[in-house]
Structures are given as C-alpha cells and as structure tokens.
Amino acid sequence: MSKPTIVVLAAGMGSRYGGLKQMDKIGQSGEVLLDYSVYDAKRAGFGKAVFIIRRDIEKEFSDLVLSRIGENIPCELAFQEMNSLIPPAALAESKKTGRTKPWGTTHALLCAEKNIDAPFAVINADDFYSREAFDAMGAYLSGNVSEGAIVPYRLEKTLSPVGTVSRGVCGLQNGYLVSVEELTAIARENDGKIYNTAAGGTKRELKDADPVSMNFWGFPVSVFKDLRRYFDDFLSVSAGEPKSECYLPMAVDWFIKNGLLKIRSLEANADWFGVTYREDREAAVGRIGKFVQSGVYPEKLWDCPGSDQLPGQPR
C-alpha cells in the first residue's frame, strides 16, 4: 500500500498578515512553519509532499522551502490561479465584477488532484498542528481508507489575541463529524467570553471547548469526484460574487449532509498555533524555540539531507 501524501495549502495572499506568511522564517535556522509540519508528517509515515502555491512565488518558494525539504522527502508543486479549472463562462462573469483572486481552499485542493494518487492529508501552510496530530492522521491514512478524517482542536487554543479568526465549528457524535459550520469573525471579548460576530453585527456565544476545524483533513483519493461536483455547484451560484470563497469545511459539511463521505474524528490531544496576524509571529517564534530547547526538534530541522531516519522518528 502506498504511503499517504501530505498536501500543503500555500497559495494564500496573507492579506491580514501583510505578507507571505507561508514563507516567513520562524525557526532558528530559517525554517518556516510548514517545515515543521512536513517534518512531523514524514516522521508519521507520509511518503510525499505536495505544495499548492501561486506561480508568482514559485522561485522564492523553491529557493527557500524546496531546497531544504526536497532533499528529505519527494516533493511536487501544484498551482492555484484565479483561472485554474474555472469554466470560461464562470471566469468571464467573475472578471466583470473585478475579481482578482482564486476561489478558496476547495479550489486549491482540486488544483492538486493530478499530483495525488494515495490517501492524503490536507493542512494550511501557516499553521502548526503538533506531532501528535500527524501521528494520529498518519496511522489512520496508512490503513484501508474508505472514510475521511479530521483532527479537531479546542476553540480556546486557536484564537488570536490580535483580532478575529475564521474557524469551522464542528459537531461531533459517536466519533464522527456530523456538521461543520464556517464562522469568520471569532474572538474573545472583554467579558472573557468567545463570540462570533455576523456581518450584520449579531453575536453568537461559543464555548472554550467547542471543537473546531483547522483544515487538518484526511481523505481517500475517491473524494475528488464529489469535490469537483460541489465546486461546480458553488461556481454556478457564486461566480458573480467578487469576494466569494469555497471553503473546504463547507464542502465537507455537504459531503456529510448528502451521505457521500463519513468523516472520523481522530483523538490527538494536540495543540495548535499559527500566524494569522503579523503580531502573532513573536509568539510562534517563541514556541518553536521552546520545542527546540526541549529536544522535540533539532536546532537545524533538516540537518541530514536525504536521511530516511529523522530525529525523534520511531525505529
């Protein structure tokens, strides 16, 4: 059986961050956050990494990221552009509205379909998911995979002290995901409680322990047929909306509601951190530094090019 593939969503614009956060150096030897994810994925048994990027950052990405990672695990690039896989009529309609950006994470994953021939996990480039999460997902995807999977996180551990965040709030039942609702303006407010504020100003209180999606999904290869159908339906309705995005959690919720794919919830007891805003960077650098000090990661992450045995990997 083929080893699973790790797919990294790295085509983001970084509008709230003010730059390409997927290539911002966080580690002591110039590592970016996705370095640690791929390192943990290889340790957990993943056999290939696919990075979804924009063509305008290909050289910079290759020089900074692939020059290190590519010596340790097979890597491929897939490209997401505004016009990638978009039917001519939908593309023409979107251009009339002044749209200039791609169509979100569902669109991104579809752009990598030709690069994926084994069960796979999807992650964001700018998130740190923890070793325990990759161990759980790697073990699941290394089996006979016919269902999807998610590693959920506690909402309280995924907030930014700087501003609002978008999270897929999950409904779980008997070890499976039964619903996921994408909320786009979540923050802890002055009364100590967590709220999502809707576009009209209506507030909805959330709980610290609510499980949320951080876009850490596992899928069988067979998912692409239905994923494409969902995206085509999305375009038929939203092509004329200049800021519409087709979020992967929305597609998963559609899978569940239509009985197309069951999604297991994997127990991982994992912590998360990320760099939604520029002000989040200092905390991320500090947390990586503590991992290095405690021996979880070496100071120079990819210090043994071509080695099949990473530090901390079971023998």
N, C-alpha and C positions, 0 to 999 in steps of 0.2 A: 504494500500500500504506500502511495506517495506521501511524503511528509507534507504537513499543511503549509500554506503560504500566509505571510503577513502582508497586508495591504495598508499602506500609509497614505492618508489623505493630506497632501502637502501643497495644494494649489491655492490656498487661501490668500486673500489680499492683505490681511492684517490691518483693516481699517481702524478698529478700536485700539490696536497696539501701536499704530503709527509706523509700521514697517513689516518686513518679512520675519515674523516671529518664528517660523519654522526653520530659519537659518540663523537665529540669534544664539551666540555662543554662551552656554550656561555652565559647562563643565570646566574643570581646572586645566584641561589640555585642549580647550577649544571645542568640546563636544556640544552638540545641540540636543534638545530633549529627545528627539526621535532616535538619536544614537542609543540611548538607554533602553528605549522600547525594543529596538531591533536586537540589541544585545540580550535582553531578557527573553525575547522570542526565540532566538537561536538556542539559548540555554534550555528552553522549554520544549525543544524538538521541532521547531519550524525550519523548513528547508530552503525557503526562497523569500525574498522581499521585493514587493512591487510598490514603487512610489508614484503617486499621481500628482503631477506638477503642471505648471504652465510652461509653454515653450520659451517665454521670455526670461525665465530663470534657469533654464537648462544648464548653461555653462557654469553659473555660480553654484548651483546645486551639485553638479557633478564634481566641481573642484573642491567644495567644502565637505560634502557628505559622502558621495560615492567613492571618492579617493580613499577613504578610510574603510567604510563598511563593505565595499565591493571586494576587498581582499579577504573577507571573512565569511561571507555568505553570498550566494548568487543573487544578483540584483537586476531588476528591469525597470524601465521607465514607461509610464503611460501618460498621455497628455490630455488635459481638460481645457478646452477653449469654449468661448461662447457658442461657436457654431458646430462643436463636436456632436455628431449624431442627431442634430436637430433637423427635422424635415424643412424643406425650403419655404413652405407656406408659413409655418410657425416662426421661422427665423425672420422672414420678411415682416411679419406682424410685430415681432418684438423690436425690430430696428426702428419701426415707425414711432415707438414710444420712447426711443432714446436709450434703450437697454445697452449696456456695455460689458456686463459681467456674466459668467457662467451661471448654471441653474441649481447649484447646491450639491449636497453630498450624495444624493441618489444619482444624479447626473455624473458626478465624479466616478462613482463605482462602476457605472456602465461603461465609462471610457476605458476601464482596465479589463473588461471581460476577456479579450483575446490573450491577456497575459496570465490568466488564471485557469489551471487545469486540475486543481486539487481542492479539498476543503480549505477554507480560508477564514482568517480573522481580519476585521477592519478596525483601524484606530485613527485618531487625529494625530497629526504631527506635533502639535503644540501642547499635548497632554502627557503627564507622567502617570502611568497606570499601576505600578508596583509589580514586583516579581511574582507575588502570589497570584495575581490576576492572569499572568501569562502561563504560569504553571497549570492553573485550572483550565484555561482555554486550550492550551496545547494538549493536555491529556484528553480532553473531550474530542477535539478535532482529529486526533490520531486514531480514533476508533472508527466504527462503521457509522458514518454520519448521514442521517436522513432528516434530522431536525436542525433548526438554528439554535443559537445560544446567545446569552447576554451575561456580562459581568456587571451587575448593578452596584451603585455606590450610594452611601448615605448622603442626602442632600446637604446636611450641615458641613460636610467635608469638601464640598465642591463650590463653595461661594467665594466671591472675590470681595475684599474689603474696600475696593475702589469703586465698583459700580455694579450694574445689573448683569446677569448672565442668562444664557438660554440653556434649558435643561429639558430632557424628555422624562416626565414624571411617570413612573411605572406602576402598574397594578399587577401584583403577583398572587398566584393561587396554586397551591399544591406543587410548588417547584417550577411553575411555568409562568411566563409573561402572558397576561390576559389583556393588557391595554398599555398604550404609551401615548402620552399627551405632551406635545411640544409647547412649552411655555417660554416666552422670550424676554421677560423682564423680571427676573427673580433677584431679590436682595434681602438682607437682614436690615430692618429699620430700627429707629431709635428706641422703640419699645421692646427690643430684643427678639421680636418675632420675625419670621420669614414670610414675605408676601411676593406674589406675582402681581404686577400691575398691568392690566389690559390696556389696549390702545385708547379706550375711552376713559381711562382713569379708575375703573373698578378694580378693587383689590381683592385678592383671594389668599387667605392664610394657608401656609403649608407647614408641615411638621419637620423637625430636625431629622427624624429617622426615615422620612419618605425615601424610597429607593428611586434613583434616577439613572437614566442612560447617559453615559459619557462617550457614546459612539464606540463602544468596545463590543462588537458583534462577531459572532461566528456563523458561517453559512456553508451549506453544501453547494457545489457548483451548479446544481439544478435551479438555484434561486434566480438566475439571470432572466429566464423566460418571463416569469411573473414580474420581475423588477422592471423589465422593459415595458410590459403592458401597463404597469402603474404609471411610469413616467410618461408614456404616450397619452394616457388619460389626463395627467396633470397638464401637459402642454396644450391639449385641446381646450382646456378651461382657462389656463393662466398665461398663455403665450403673450397676451397683450398687456400684462401687468409688469412694469419695468423692474420692480424690486422683488418679484416672487421668487421663492426658492423651494426646491423639492427636497425636504429633509429626509434623511434615511429613517429616522424614527417614525415618520409619517407613513413611509412605505411598509415598515414592519407592522405597524398597527393595522394597516389594510390587509396584509397577509393574514394576520390573526383573525380579524373580523370576517374574512371570507373563507376561512378554513384552508388556506393554501400552505401554511407552514407553521408548525408549532415551534415555540422559542423557549428553550430551557433557561432557567435562572441558575447560574453557577455560583456556588458559595466560594468566596475567595478571601474574605476578611482583608480586603486591600484598601490602601489609602491612595488618594489622588491629589495631584496639584497641577496647575497649569499657568499659562501666561496670557490671560485674556487681555489685560491692560499692561502698558509699559511699567506701571508701578508694581505689578506682580513679579517682575523679573528678580528683584533683590531677594525676595523670599525663596524663589525657585533655586537661585544660586546657593543660598544658604542650606537648603535641604539636600541638594546634591552633595554639597561639601560635607555634610554630616554623614551621608551614606559612604563617602569615600573614607572618612576618618574611622568609621566603624568597620571597614573592610567589606561592605556589601559590594562595592565596585572598586576596581583599581583606579589609581590616580589618572593613568592614561588608559582609557577604556579599551581601545583596540591596539594593544601593545604587542600583540603576536599575530601579524598579518598571515592569513592562510591557515591558522591553527584551527583544528576541529574541536579542541578542548578549551573552552573558556574558563577563566577563574570562577569558581563557585558552581560549576556545572557537575551534576552527578556523573560519576564514572561507572 
